[in-house]
Amino acid sequence: MTRPIALTCGEPAGIGIEIAAKAAAVLRGDPPFFLIADRRHVAERAPSARLIEIADPADAADAARLGLALLHRPFPGRAEPGRPDPAQARAVIDTIARAVDLVQTGRAAALTTGPIHKQALIAGAGFGFPGHTEFLAHLAGGGARPVMMLAAPALRVVPVTIHAPLAAVPGLLTPTRLEDTLRITDAALRNEFGLTAPRIAVAGLNPHAGEGGAMGREESAIIAPVLDRLRAEGLTLAGPLSADTMFHDAARATYDCAVAMYHDQALIPLKTLDFAGGVNITLGLPFIRTSPDHGTAFDLAGTGRADPASLIAALRMAHDMAAARSG
């Protein structure tokens, strides 16, 4: 039996339920997934979907071949497009916790998360985490160190620092943070992407990778020593490289993943190459988690125009990663 992917609905006022229904119609159970949401919300937001309610994830594979498999979780109130209700915050949080439990106990193969609205979670439930990823690390327990990867067929990127002001990046770029990121990335490429000898290209922080110290010393003081130490252990690492020459076609052919020093250095090339097909992956957790690389899209909610491409890519990638890990 193929274990299904658990998909959380995310913010009910966003596009999560709508794109889940569209994804189910495209995938037809390949791979199988089930949505955790309120049946009333699905009826409101995706009235044309063929909804098949399940009581157990073990039933999801058969149900997903026929329609949208749903594991019901009641929410208070309606799912009004574009109008998040803080009263639903606790149910959104509980849905994520429920999905993590199903994955950690082996009843689901992987977790794919719908976009959440952090402000509603704070207002309604005092959500105390910087974001989705940190909450998942908390639920995972055991001191999990999450690392964000964005992946598309043409490129995989990992930023060492994520949602930080640019002025704060040099202070956050420590040898320990860089080393942890590289080790976790290398392990994930081996275990979840099936690469026996992954090649990782590492960007410098400054223009021209510091240009021998003329434009900054982070490359020589922090990045290069970490790379040298990990190369001595057998990791295949190139860098520090000038970021402006890392992402053209010929350069991308020389590595399996690029590690960048800050958010935009990583995400601009990926979103330029494949804006709709990018997948957000959390490495460093004891379970597989993917997510579409977009937010709640309140402006599209209820219009019928939301594109499920990134969610479909996220579900397929979760399936492939789970297969690689189990194999």
Secondary structure per residue as TSV (DSSP state, phi and psi in degrees):
chain	resnum	aa	ss	phi	psi
A	1	M	-	360.0	132.6
A	2	T	-	-80.3	121.2
A	3	R	-	-72.4	139.5
A	4	P	-	-83.5	169.7
A	5	I	E	-95.2	134.5
A	6	A	E	-87.4	125.0
A	7	L	E	-115.3	120.8
A	8	T	E	-86.0	149.7
A	9	C	-	-75.1	-23.0
A	10	G	-	69.6	-150.7
A	11	E	-	-70.4	118.1
A	12	P	T	-62.6	-24.5
A	13	A	T	-82.0	-7.7
A	14	G	T	-90.5	-156.8
A	15	I	T	-95.9	2.8
A	16	G	H	-55.8	-47.7
A	17	I	H	-68.1	-39.4
A	18	E	H	-62.6	-45.6
A	19	I	H	-74.7	-24.6
A	20	A	H	-63.3	-44.1
A	21	A	H	-64.8	-41.3
A	22	K	H	-65.1	-39.9
A	23	A	H	-63.5	-41.3
A	24	A	H	-60.8	-39.1
A	25	A	H	-67.8	-31.7
A	26	V	H	-79.6	-46.4
A	27	L	H	-77.3	-34.7
A	28	R	T	49.5	45.1
A	29	G	T	84.8	9.1
A	30	D	S	-128.6	88.5
A	31	P	S	-86.2	161.5
A	32	P	-	-77.0	140.2
A	33	F	E	-145.7	161.4
A	34	F	E	-131.3	144.5
A	35	L	E	-95.7	134.5
A	36	I	E	-100.9	111.9
A	37	A	E	-164.4	175.8
A	38	D	-	-85.4	129.5
A	39	R	H	-57.9	-33.1
A	40	R	H	-67.0	-38.9
A	41	H	H	-64.9	-40.0
A	42	V	H	-64.7	-41.1
A	43	A	H	-63.4	-35.9
A	44	E	H	-72.6	-43.3
A	45	R	H	-94.4	-22.4
A	46	A	-	-138.1	63.9
A	47	P	T	-64.1	-21.7
A	48	S	T	-88.7	-5.9
A	49	A	S	-69.7	144.3
A	50	R	-	-86.4	100.7
A	51	L	E	-89.7	126.6
A	52	I	E	-123.6	107.2
A	53	E	E	-80.6	136.5
A	54	I	E	-119.7	153.1
A	55	A	S	-100.1	-15.9
A	56	D	S	-145.5	137.3
A	57	P	G	-55.8	-24.6
A	58	A	G	-61.2	-21.2
A	59	D	G	-89.6	-3.4
A	60	A	H	-69.6	-36.8
A	61	A	H	-60.8	-45.3
A	62	D	H	-67.2	-41.7
A	63	A	H	-66.0	-38.3
A	64	A	H	-66.7	-24.6
A	65	R	T	-70.3	-19.3
A	66	L	T	-105.8	-21.8
A	67	G	S	179.0	-150.8
A	68	L	E	-92.5	108.5
A	69	A	E	-73.9	130.7
A	70	L	E	-128.3	129.1
A	71	L	E	-102.7	108.6
A	72	H	E	-69.7	133.8
A	73	R	-	-135.9	112.4
A	74	P	-	-66.5	141.7
A	75	F	-	-120.7	151.3
A	76	P	S	-79.1	136.1
A	77	G	S	80.8	178.9
A	78	R	-	-87.9	166.9
A	79	A	-	-104.7	86.3
A	80	E	-	-86.5	123.2
A	81	P	T	-54.4	128.2
A	82	G	T	75.4	5.1
A	83	R	-	-128.3	82.5
A	84	P	-	-63.8	140.7
A	85	D	-	-112.6	112.3
A	86	P	G	-57.6	-22.0
A	87	A	G	-64.3	-17.7
A	88	Q	G	-93.1	-0.4
A	89	A	H	-59.1	-44.8
A	90	R	H	-62.1	-38.2
A	91	A	H	-67.5	-37.8
A	92	V	H	-60.9	-46.8
A	93	I	H	-63.2	-44.5
A	94	D	H	-64.2	-33.2
A	95	T	H	-63.5	-42.0
A	96	I	H	-63.3	-45.2
A	97	A	H	-62.0	-39.2
A	98	R	H	-63.8	-43.5
A	99	A	H	-64.0	-41.8
A	100	V	H	-61.7	-41.6
A	101	D	H	-61.4	-41.4
A	102	L	H	-64.4	-36.9
A	103	V	H	-73.3	-43.8
A	104	Q	H	-68.3	-26.3
A	105	T	T	-92.2	4.5
A	106	G	T	83.8	7.6
A	107	R	S	-85.8	-13.3
A	108	A	S	-131.9	148.8
A	109	A	S	-79.3	-30.1
A	110	A	E	-163.5	168.7
A	111	L	E	-117.8	129.6
A	112	T	E	-120.5	131.6
A	113	T	E	-110.2	137.1
A	114	G	-	-78.7	156.1
A	115	P	-	-65.0	138.2
A	116	I	-	-106.0	166.1
A	117	H	-	-116.8	101.0
A	118	K	H	-59.8	-39.3
A	119	Q	H	-61.9	-39.1
A	120	A	H	-66.6	-36.8
A	121	L	H	-67.9	-37.5
A	122	I	H	-67.5	-46.9
A	123	A	H	-65.0	-36.8
A	124	G	H	-95.2	-22.6
A	125	A	H	-141.0	8.3
A	126	G	-	60.6	37.8
A	127	F	-	-52.1	120.7
A	128	G	-	-105.9	27.8
A	129	F	S	-123.0	147.4
A	130	P	S	-60.2	-27.2
A	131	G	S	-173.9	-173.8
A	132	H	H	-55.6	-47.2
A	133	T	H	-61.2	-44.6
A	134	E	H	-66.1	-34.7
A	135	F	H	-65.7	-41.1
A	136	L	H	-63.6	-39.5
A	137	A	H	-62.9	-38.8
A	138	H	H	-62.7	-45.1
A	139	L	H	-65.9	-33.0
A	140	A	H	-67.2	-34.4
A	141	G	-	71.6	-179.1
A	142	G	T	68.9	23.2
A	143	G	T	67.3	35.5
A	144	A	-	-59.2	137.8
A	145	R	-	-112.5	95.9
A	146	P	-	-75.2	142.7
A	147	V	E	-129.5	133.4
A	148	M	E	-91.8	128.5
A	149	M	E	-118.3	138.7
A	150	L	E	-111.0	129.9
A	151	A	E	-134.6	142.0
A	152	A	E	-144.6	167.4
A	153	P	T	-55.2	-31.2
A	154	A	T	-90.3	-12.9
A	155	L	E	-166.6	140.7
A	156	R	E	-118.3	135.4
A	157	V	E	-134.6	146.9
A	158	V	E	-131.8	118.7
A	159	P	E	-87.0	136.1
A	160	V	S	-72.1	-42.9
A	161	T	S	-110.6	148.3
A	162	I	-	-115.2	-98.2
A	163	H	S	-91.5	75.3
A	164	A	-	-132.7	143.7
A	165	P	-	-56.7	144.9
A	166	L	G	-56.9	-36.0
A	167	A	G	-66.0	-22.5
A	168	A	G	-88.7	-12.4
A	169	V	H	-60.7	-46.9
A	170	P	H	-57.0	-36.5
A	171	G	H	-72.1	-28.5
A	172	L	H	-82.4	-18.3
A	173	L	-	-83.1	83.0
A	174	T	-	-100.6	158.2
A	175	P	H	-57.0	-39.0
A	176	T	H	-64.9	-44.9
A	177	R	H	-63.4	-43.0
A	178	L	H	-65.0	-45.8
A	179	E	H	-62.6	-44.9
A	180	D	H	-58.8	-44.7
A	181	T	H	-61.3	-44.2
A	182	L	H	-67.5	-40.9
A	183	R	H	-64.8	-45.0
A	184	I	H	-65.5	-39.5
A	185	T	H	-64.2	-46.4
A	186	D	H	-60.4	-44.4
A	187	A	H	-63.1	-41.3
A	188	A	H	-66.5	-40.7
A	189	L	H	-61.9	-33.8
A	190	R	H	-75.9	-48.1
A	191	N	H	-86.0	-33.9
A	192	E	T	-110.0	-13.0
A	193	F	S	-116.8	-0.1
A	194	G	-	70.4	24.6
A	195	L	-	-94.4	123.1
A	196	T	S	-78.4	-27.4
A	197	A	S	-140.8	73.2
A	198	P	-	-64.4	142.3
A	199	R	E	-106.9	124.7
A	200	I	E	-119.4	126.0
A	201	A	E	-97.6	132.8
A	202	V	E	-117.6	122.8
A	203	A	E	-78.9	153.6
A	204	G	-	-79.0	170.0
A	205	L	S	-83.8	-41.3
A	206	N	S	-96.7	164.1
A	207	P	G	-55.1	140.2
A	208	H	G	56.1	30.6
A	209	A	G	52.1	39.6
A	210	G	G	87.9	-15.5
A	211	E	G	47.7	55.8
A	212	G	G	65.3	23.6
A	213	G	G	98.6	-10.6
A	214	A	T	-69.4	-27.4
A	215	M	T	-117.6	16.4
A	216	G	-	140.4	154.2
A	217	R	S	-114.5	4.1
A	218	E	H	-60.2	-34.1
A	219	E	I	-63.1	-47.8
A	220	S	I	-79.2	-31.5
A	221	A	I	-86.2	-31.5
A	222	I	I	-119.6	-56.4
A	223	I	I	-70.7	-53.4
A	224	A	H	-59.4	-43.1
A	225	P	H	-61.9	-37.7
A	226	V	H	-65.0	-44.3
A	227	L	H	-62.4	-43.1
A	228	D	H	-60.7	-42.4
A	229	R	H	-65.4	-41.8
A	230	L	H	-74.9	-30.9
A	231	R	H	-62.1	-38.4
A	232	A	H	-63.8	-22.3
A	233	E	T	-89.0	-6.1
A	234	G	T	111.6	-1.6
A	235	L	-	-73.7	143.2
A	236	T	E	-96.2	103.4
A	237	L	E	-129.1	131.9
A	238	A	E	-110.8	134.3
A	239	G	E	136.6	-176.1
A	240	P	E	-69.6	136.5
A	241	L	E	-109.1	154.9
A	242	S	-	-70.8	120.1
A	243	A	G	-62.7	-25.5
A	244	D	G	-76.0	-6.7
A	245	T	G	-119.8	16.5
A	246	M	S	-93.8	-15.4
A	247	F	S	-119.4	8.4
A	248	H	S	-77.7	170.1
A	249	D	H	-55.9	-49.2
A	250	A	H	-65.5	-37.3
A	251	A	H	-67.0	-42.3
A	252	R	H	-64.0	-24.9
A	253	A	T	-70.3	-12.1
A	254	T	T	-95.9	-3.0
A	255	Y	-	-145.6	164.5
A	256	D	S	-100.0	-21.7
A	257	C	E	-156.9	143.3
A	258	A	E	-107.7	131.0
A	259	V	E	-104.7	121.3
A	260	A	E	-110.1	163.8
A	261	M	S	-88.9	-20.7
A	262	Y	S	-151.2	168.4
A	263	H	H	-50.0	-61.7
A	264	D	H	-69.2	-29.5
A	265	Q	H	-60.0	-31.1
A	266	A	H	-90.0	-44.8
A	267	L	H	-82.8	-27.7
A	268	I	H	-61.0	-49.4
A	269	P	H	-63.4	-39.4
A	270	L	H	-65.0	-45.6
A	271	K	H	-72.4	-23.6
A	272	T	H	-70.7	-40.1
A	273	L	H	-73.7	-38.3
A	274	D	-	-155.0	78.8
A	275	F	T	-64.4	-41.0
A	276	A	T	-85.1	-23.7
A	277	G	T	-99.6	4.3
A	278	G	-	-72.1	144.5
A	279	V	E	-122.7	134.5
A	280	N	E	-91.2	123.2
A	281	I	E	-122.1	135.9
A	282	T	E	-101.2	112.6
A	283	L	E	-88.6	162.7
A	284	G	S	86.4	3.7
A	285	L	S	-97.5	158.7
A	286	P	S	-78.1	2.8
A	287	F	S	-138.0	165.8
A	288	I	-	-88.8	130.5
A	289	R	E	-134.0	126.7
A	290	T	E	-125.6	165.7
A	291	S	E	-157.0	148.7
A	292	P	E	-62.2	146.7
A	293	D	S	-89.0	58.2
A	294	H	S	-157.2	171.8
A	295	G	-	-98.1	-156.2
A	296	T	-	-72.4	-21.3
A	297	A	-	50.9	56.1
A	298	F	T	-57.8	-30.0
A	299	D	T	-68.4	-22.1
A	300	L	T	-98.1	-15.9
A	301	A	T	-59.9	130.9
A	302	G	T	81.9	-2.3
A	303	T	T	-91.4	-16.2
A	304	G	T	81.8	2.9
A	305	R	-	-100.9	0.6
A	306	A	-	-65.7	133.8
A	307	D	-	-92.6	122.9
A	308	P	-	-85.5	5.8
A	309	A	H	-57.6	-45.1
A	310	S	H	-68.5	-37.3
A	311	L	H	-66.0	-42.7
A	312	I	H	-59.5	-43.9
A	313	A	H	-62.8	-38.7
A	314	A	H	-66.0	-40.7
A	315	L	H	-67.1	-43.6
A	316	R	H	-64.1	-40.0
A	317	M	H	-68.2	-38.9
A	318	A	H	-59.5	-42.6
A	319	H	H	-62.2	-47.6
A	320	D	H	-64.8	-40.2
A	321	M	H	-65.6	-39.9
A	322	A	H	-64.8	-38.8
A	323	A	H	-65.7	-41.3
A	324	A	H	-65.3	-40.2
A	325	R	H	-67.2	-42.4
A	326	S	H	-73.8	-24.3
A	327	G	-	-81.7	360.0
